[in-house]
Structures are given as structure tokens and as C-alpha cells.
Amino acid sequence: MKKLPLHSRDETVDTLFQGRLAIIQNKRGYRFSLDAVLLALFVKIRDGERIIDLGTGNGVIPLILASLYSSVSVVGIEVQEAMVQRALRSVAWNELRRSVEIIQGDVCSIGELFSPRSFDIVVCNPPYRGFTSGRMNPDPERRVARHEVKGSLRDFLRAAFYLLRHRGRIALIYPARRALDLLQVMREEGVEPKRLRWVYSFKETEAALLLAEGAKGARSELLVLPPLVVYERAGTYTAEVKAMLGG
């Protein structure tokens, strides 16, 4: 296994897939969670497709997709410069510069960055707390990632519609309690929900998250997949999640 990449005292290097993939992260700022892995592995990918991750953070989703699918090209767009720089370093260390591009930019100004209908797939883990809902996180990286201060759910879906080719797909992960908001805004922005999968922390608990896939310009027909349970018991992943984390 390769040595871990150089990083500062304020950063950590976290690995996935039994150490095959390394991601540089801020110790105290926004850090990716299992949500990103679940979303990356929920997306259905075909050979040669062009993918974009809106709000890529430290670039974990583009890194996962490029490491699993050698024929695709992936763009990650992120508004925060420090996170862009960390993502670029991770891309270089993982030797994925030929298939992953990281760009600093604002989802709300997507037309200044890309031509319309230029991607096959959009991936998105959008902010889920309204600008005025609840206590604002004092850390700027976490605040932008979790609160709609730099773009709302509608802004992200509007950008996806602009970027997607006809019948192109978008995959998202969102809190289960806001599922109706997600599905309603998807339809209002021209993206028809096509696949859903509820995510549970434990099989006895209520759903925590929703994985959703929609298609631009598709007809109404919805597939609900079997539920995904994360933990068998406290501290122990289910066999399915273990397999995901093993790559």
C-alpha cells in the first residue's frame, strides 16, 4: 500500500476501500460521512458517461466513482476554495487526474461554467437545512455544506436540469423527514423521480435518509428498492454496508 499523502497538522488523511483510496480532510471543518459512500454506490453508471458532483466538498464522490469506473469522467464543483485545494491534492495523490476534474464555482451560476445538456449524470448531496432553520454551525465549511446559505435544494435541482442531457439522471441523498420536499421540487424542476431507497440506521428505527434517482424528461413510473440498513447493532455494520466499504 502506498504511503499516505503529505498533509498539514490541521488535516487528516482518511481511507476507503481497505486503504486503496485516500481523502485529505480538515480536522475541524466539514468531513465526509457514510452518506457520500452510500450515494456514490447508489448511482447507476454506464461506460463512458460524463458525471458531475454538485457541491463536491473534499471530492470524495468523484474519487469513489473514478476509482470504481475507469471509463467515466467526473467533474466536482465546489464553492469553497480550501476544500477545492484539498480535493485537487487527493485527486493527484490517487493518480486520478485523467478522469477527475475539480472546479471552484457556484451552483447558482452554473451557466457561467458549463454548456447546457453537457452531462449524463448529476450527483448531489445538497444542503438540507434552511438558512433560518435551527442553530447555524459556527464552522464555515460545515455551515455551507449543511445549510442553504450558498444554494437551496431548488437551486441544485435547477442546475441539474440545465446540465443534464434528455433522459439524463440525477442521484441525491436527503433526510427522510424531508422526502416530500425533495420529490416535489424534483418534479417542479423537470426531474421525474424514478428510483427510491430508504436508509435506516437500524432495522427497528424510522428511516433516516432517502436515496433518490430522477431522470430529466422521463415519464411517471417509480421503483422503490428494498430498504438499506446500516447497522446490525451498535458499532457493527450490516453485511451489505461492509461490502460497500470494502469496495
DRENDO-1510 file (C-alpha; in Angstrom, 1 decimal, always signed):
<recs>
REC; n; res; u; v; w
REC; 1; MET; +0.0; +0.0; +0.0 .
REC; 2; LYS; +1.3; +3.5; -0.9 .
REC; 3; LYS; +2.3; +5.9; +1.8 .
REC; 4; LEU; -0.3; +8.5; +2.8 .
REC; 5; PRO; -0.1; +11.9; +1.0 .
REC; 6; LEU; +1.6; +14.8; +2.7 .
REC; 7; HIS; -0.8; +16.9; +4.7 .
REC; 8; SER; -0.7; +19.7; +7.3 .
REC; 9; ARG; -1.2; +19.4; +11.1 .
REC; 10; ASP; -4.8; +20.8; +10.6 .
REC; 11; GLU; -5.7; +17.9; +8.2 .
REC; 12; THR; -6.2; +14.2; +8.3 .
REC; 13; VAL; -6.0; +11.5; +5.6 .
REC; 14; ASP; -8.9; +9.1; +5.7 .
REC; 15; THR; -9.0; +6.0; +3.6 .
REC; 16; LEU; -11.7; +3.9; +1.9 .
REC; 17; PHE; -11.8; +0.5; +0.2 .
REC; 18; GLN; -9.3; -1.1; +2.5 .
REC; 19; GLY; -6.8; +1.8; +2.1 .
REC; 20; ARG; -6.9; +1.9; -1.7 .
REC; 21; LEU; -8.4; +5.4; -1.8 .
REC; 22; ALA; -7.2; +8.3; +0.4 .
REC; 23; ILE; -9.0; +11.6; +1.0 .
REC; 24; ILE; -7.4; +14.7; +2.7 .
REC; 25; GLN; -9.8; +16.5; +5.1 .
REC; 26; ASN; -9.8; +19.3; +7.5 .
REC; 27; LYS; -9.7; +18.1; +11.1 .
REC; 28; ARG; -12.2; +20.6; +12.3 .
REC; 29; GLY; -14.2; +21.6; +9.2 .
REC; 30; TYR; -16.6; +19.7; +7.0 .
REC; 31; ARG; -15.8; +15.9; +6.7 .
REC; 32; PHE; -17.4; +13.4; +4.5 .
REC; 33; SER; -19.6; +10.7; +6.1 .
REC; 34; LEU; -21.1; +7.4; +5.2 .
REC; 35; ASP; -23.8; +9.3; +3.3 .
REC; 36; ALA; -21.3; +10.1; +0.5 .
REC; 37; VAL; -20.3; +6.4; +0.1 .
REC; 38; LEU; -23.9; +5.3; +0.0 .
REC; 39; LEU; -24.8; +7.9; -2.6 .
REC; 40; ALA; -21.8; +7.1; -4.8 .
REC; 41; LEU; -22.7; +3.4; -4.8 .
REC; 42; PHE; -26.4; +4.0; -5.4 .
REC; 43; VAL; -25.7; +5.7; -8.8 .
REC; 44; LYS; -26.1; +3.5; -11.9 .
REC; 45; ILE; -23.1; +4.1; -14.2 .
REC; 46; ARG; -22.7; +3.1; -17.8 .
REC; 47; ASP; -19.4; +3.0; -19.7 .
REC; 48; GLY; -18.1; +6.3; -21.0 .
REC; 49; GLU; -20.7; +8.5; -19.2 .
REC; 50; ARG; -19.8; +12.1; -18.1 .
REC; 51; ILE; -20.7; +12.8; -14.4 .
REC; 52; ILE; -20.8; +15.9; -12.3 .
REC; 53; ASP; -21.0; +16.2; -8.5 .
REC; 54; LEU; -22.5; +19.4; -7.3 .
REC; 55; GLY; -21.1; +20.6; -4.0 .
REC; 56; THR; -18.3; +18.1; -4.1 .
REC; 57; GLY; -16.7; +19.2; -0.8 .
REC; 58; ASN; -13.4; +17.3; -0.4 .
REC; 59; GLY; -14.0; +15.5; -3.7 .
REC; 60; VAL; -14.9; +12.1; -2.1 .
REC; 61; ILE; -17.7; +11.2; -4.6 .
REC; 62; PRO; -15.7; +11.9; -7.8 .
REC; 63; LEU; -12.8; +10.0; -6.3 .
REC; 64; ILE; -15.0; +7.0; -5.5 .
REC; 65; LEU; -16.7; +6.9; -8.9 .
REC; 66; ALA; -13.4; +7.3; -10.8 .
REC; 67; SER; -11.8; +4.6; -8.8 .
REC; 68; LEU; -14.6; +2.1; -9.4 .
REC; 69; TYR; -15.4; +3.0; -13.1 .
REC; 70; SER; -12.3; +3.5; -15.2 .
REC; 71; SER; -14.2; +4.6; -18.3 .
REC; 72; VAL; -16.0; +7.6; -16.9 .
REC; 73; SER; -15.0; +11.2; -16.5 .
REC; 74; VAL; -16.1; +13.0; -13.3 .
REC; 75; VAL; -16.2; +16.8; -12.5 .
REC; 76; GLY; -16.6; +18.0; -9.0 .
REC; 77; ILE; -17.8; +21.6; -8.4 .
REC; 78; GLU; -17.3; +23.3; -5.0 .
REC; 79; VAL; -17.7; +26.9; -3.9 .
REC; 80; GLN; -15.2; +26.9; -1.0 .
REC; 81; GLU; -11.6; +27.4; -2.2 .
REC; 82; ALA; -9.9; +25.5; +0.7 .
REC; 83; MET; -11.9; +22.4; +0.0 .
REC; 84; VAL; -11.2; +22.6; -3.7 .
REC; 85; GLN; -7.5; +22.7; -3.0 .
REC; 86; ARG; -7.7; +19.6; -0.7 .
REC; 87; ALA; -9.8; +17.8; -3.3 .
REC; 88; LEU; -7.2; +18.6; -6.0 .
REC; 89; ARG; -4.4; +17.2; -3.8 .
REC; 90; SER; -6.4; +14.0; -3.2 .
REC; 91; VAL; -7.1; +13.6; -6.9 .
REC; 92; ALA; -3.3; +13.9; -7.7 .
REC; 93; TRP; -2.3; +11.5; -4.9 .
REC; 94; ASN; -4.8; +8.9; -6.0 .
REC; 95; GLU; -3.5; +9.3; -9.6 .
REC; 96; LEU; -6.9; +10.1; -11.0 .
REC; 97; ARG; -6.2; +13.4; -12.8 .
REC; 98; ARG; -7.0; +11.9; -16.1 .
REC; 99; SER; -10.6; +11.1; -15.1 .
REC; 100; VAL; -11.4; +13.6; -12.3 .
REC; 101; GLU; -11.6; +17.4; -12.6 .
REC; 102; ILE; -12.3; +19.7; -9.6 .
REC; 103; ILE; -13.5; +23.2; -10.3 .
REC; 104; GLN; -14.2; +26.1; -7.9 .
REC; 105; GLY; -17.6; +27.5; -8.7 .
REC; 106; ASP; -21.1; +28.4; -7.6 .
REC; 107; VAL; -24.1; +26.1; -8.3 .
REC; 108; CYS; -26.3; +29.2; -8.6 .
REC; 109; SER; -24.1; +30.4; -11.6 .
REC; 110; ILE; -23.8; +27.1; -13.3 .
REC; 111; GLY; -24.4; +28.6; -16.8 .
REC; 112; GLU; -21.1; +30.5; -16.5 .
REC; 113; LEU; -19.2; +27.3; -16.1 .
REC; 114; PHE; -20.7; +24.7; -18.4 .
REC; 115; SER; -22.8; +24.4; -21.5 .
REC; 116; PRO; -26.4; +23.1; -21.2 .
REC; 117; ARG; -27.0; +19.4; -21.6 .
REC; 118; SER; -23.4; +18.5; -21.2 .
REC; 119; PHE; -23.6; +15.7; -18.7 .
REC; 120; ASP; -25.2; +12.2; -18.4 .
REC; 121; ILE; -25.4; +12.1; -14.6 .
REC; 122; VAL; -25.6; +14.6; -11.8 .
REC; 123; VAL; -24.7; +13.5; -8.3 .
REC; 124; CYS; -25.7; +15.7; -5.3 .
REC; 125; ASN; -25.6; +15.6; -1.5 .
REC; 126; PRO; -27.3; +19.1; -1.2 .
REC; 127; PRO; -27.6; +21.2; +1.9 .
REC; 128; TYR; -30.7; +20.2; +3.8 .
REC; 129; ARG; -31.2; +22.9; +6.5 .
REC; 130; GLY; -32.9; +26.2; +5.6 .
REC; 131; PHE; -31.0; +29.4; +6.0 .
REC; 132; THR; -33.0; +30.2; +9.1 .
REC; 133; SER; -33.8; +26.7; +10.4 .
REC; 134; GLY; -32.1; +25.8; +13.7 .
REC; 135; ARG; -28.7; +26.9; +15.0 .
REC; 136; MET; -26.2; +27.8; +12.4 .
REC; 137; ASN; -23.0; +25.8; +12.6 .
REC; 138; PRO; -20.1; +28.1; +13.6 .
REC; 139; ASP; -17.6; +26.4; +11.3 .
REC; 140; PRO; -17.9; +28.0; +7.8 .
REC; 141; GLU; -17.2; +24.7; +5.9 .
REC; 142; ARG; -19.9; +22.8; +7.8 .
REC; 143; ARG; -22.3; +25.8; +7.6 .
REC; 144; VAL; -22.1; +26.0; +3.8 .
REC; 145; ALA; -22.3; +22.2; +3.4 .
REC; 146; ARG; -25.4; +21.7; +5.7 .
REC; 147; HIS; -27.3; +25.0; +5.5 .
REC; 148; GLU; -28.8; +26.5; +2.3 .
REC; 149; VAL; -26.5; +29.6; +2.6 .
REC; 150; LYS; -24.9; +29.2; -0.9 .
REC; 151; GLY; -27.8; +27.4; -2.6 .
REC; 152; SER; -31.1; +25.8; -1.9 .
REC; 153; LEU; -32.4; +22.3; -2.9 .
REC; 154; ARG; -34.2; +24.0; -5.7 .
REC; 155; ASP; -31.0; +25.8; -6.9 .
REC; 156; PHE; -29.2; +22.4; -7.0 .
REC; 157; LEU; -32.1; +20.7; -9.0 .
REC; 158; ARG; -32.3; +23.7; -11.3 .
REC; 159; ALA; -28.6; +23.4; -12.0 .
REC; 160; ALA; -29.0; +19.7; -12.6 .
REC; 161; PHE; -31.8; +20.2; -15.1 .
REC; 162; TYR; -29.6; +22.7; -17.0 .
REC; 163; LEU; -26.6; +20.3; -17.1 .
REC; 164; LEU; -28.4; +17.0; -17.9 .
REC; 165; ARG; -29.0; +15.7; -21.4 .
REC; 166; HIS; -32.5; +14.5; -22.2 .
REC; 167; ARG; -33.2; +11.4; -20.0 .
REC; 168; GLY; -30.0; +12.2; -18.1 .
REC; 169; ARG; -30.2; +11.1; -14.4 .
REC; 170; ILE; -29.6; +12.7; -11.0 .
REC; 171; ALA; -28.9; +10.9; -7.8 .
REC; 172; LEU; -29.3; +12.5; -4.4 .
REC; 173; ILE; -29.3; +11.7; -0.7 .
REC; 174; TYR; -31.6; +13.7; +1.6 .
REC; 175; PRO; -33.1; +13.4; +5.1 .
REC; 176; ALA; -36.1; +11.1; +5.1 .
REC; 177; ARG; -38.2; +13.6; +7.0 .
REC; 178; ARG; -37.8; +16.0; +4.1 .
REC; 179; ALA; -38.6; +13.4; +1.4 .
REC; 180; LEU; -41.8; +15.1; +0.3 .
REC; 181; ASP; -40.0; +18.3; -0.2 .
REC; 182; LEU; -37.4; +16.5; -2.3 .
REC; 183; LEU; -39.8; +14.7; -4.6 .
REC; 184; GLN; -42.0; +17.8; -5.0 .
REC; 185; VAL; -39.1; +20.0; -6.0 .
REC; 186; MET; -37.7; +17.3; -8.3 .
REC; 187; ARG; -40.9; +17.3; -10.3 .
REC; 188; GLU; -41.3; +21.0; -10.3 .
REC; 189; GLU; -37.8; +21.4; -11.8 .
REC; 190; GLY; -38.4; +18.8; -14.6 .
REC; 191; VAL; -36.8; +15.8; -13.0 .
REC; 192; GLU; -39.1; +12.8; -12.6 .
REC; 193; PRO; -38.4; +10.5; -9.6 .
REC; 194; LYS; -37.5; +7.0; -10.9 .
REC; 195; ARG; -35.8; +5.0; -8.1 .
REC; 196; LEU; -36.0; +5.4; -4.3 .
REC; 197; ARG; -34.3; +3.6; -1.4 .
REC; 198; TRP; -34.9; +4.3; +2.2 .
REC; 199; VAL; -31.9; +4.1; +4.6 .
REC; 200; TYR; -32.3; +3.0; +8.2 .
REC; 201; SER; -29.7; +3.2; +10.9 .
REC; 202; PHE; -31.1; +0.0; +12.5 .
REC; 203; LYS; -34.0; -2.1; +11.2 .
REC; 204; GLU; -36.2; -1.2; +14.1 .
REC; 205; THR; -35.8; +2.5; +13.7 .
REC; 206; GLU; -37.5; +5.0; +11.5 .
REC; 207; ALA; -35.9; +5.9; +8.1 .
REC; 208; ALA; -33.1; +8.3; +8.5 .
REC; 209; LEU; -32.2; +9.1; +4.8 .
REC; 210; LEU; -33.6; +8.7; +1.3 .
REC; 211; LEU; -31.6; +7.8; -1.8 .
REC; 212; ALA; -33.4; +9.1; -4.8 .
REC; 213; GLU; -32.7; +8.9; -8.6 .
REC; 214; GLY; -34.6; +11.0; -11.1 .
REC; 215; ALA; -34.5; +11.4; -14.9 .
REC; 216; LYS; -34.9; +14.5; -17.0 .
REC; 217; GLY; -37.9; +14.4; -19.2 .
REC; 218; ALA; -38.9; +10.9; -18.2 .
REC; 219; ARG; -42.4; +9.6; -17.8 .
REC; 220; SER; -44.0; +8.8; -14.4 .
REC; 221; GLU; -43.0; +5.4; -13.1 .
REC; 222; LEU; -41.4; +4.8; -9.8 .
REC; 223; LEU; -39.3; +1.9; -8.5 .
REC; 224; VAL; -39.0; +1.5; -4.7 .
REC; 225; LEU; -36.0; -0.6; -3.8 .
REC; 226; PRO; -35.6; -2.8; -0.6 .
REC; 227; PRO; -34.5; -0.8; +2.4 .
REC; 228; LEU; -30.9; -0.3; +3.3 .
REC; 229; VAL; -30.0; -0.9; +6.9 .
REC; 230; VAL; -26.6; +0.5; +8.1 .
REC; 231; TYR; -26.0; -1.2; +11.4 .
REC; 232; GLU; -26.6; -4.7; +12.6 .
REC; 233; ARG; -26.1; -3.5; +16.1 .
REC; 234; ALA; -24.3; -0.5; +17.7 .
REC; 235; GLY; -20.8; -0.2; +16.1 .
REC; 236; THR; -21.3; -3.1; +13.7 .
REC; 237; TYR; -22.2; -2.5; +10.1 .
REC; 238; THR; -24.5; -4.9; +8.2 .
REC; 239; ALA; -23.0; -7.3; +5.7 .
REC; 240; GLU; -24.2; -5.1; +2.8 .
REC; 241; VAL; -22.6; -1.9; +4.2 .
REC; 242; LYS; -19.4; -3.8; +5.0 .
REC; 243; ALA; -19.2; -4.9; +1.3 .
REC; 244; MET; -19.7; -1.3; +0.2 .
REC; 245; LEU; -16.9; -0.1; +2.4 .
REC; 246; GLY; -14.7; -2.9; +1.1 .
REC; 247; GLY; -15.1; -1.6; -2.4 .
</recs>
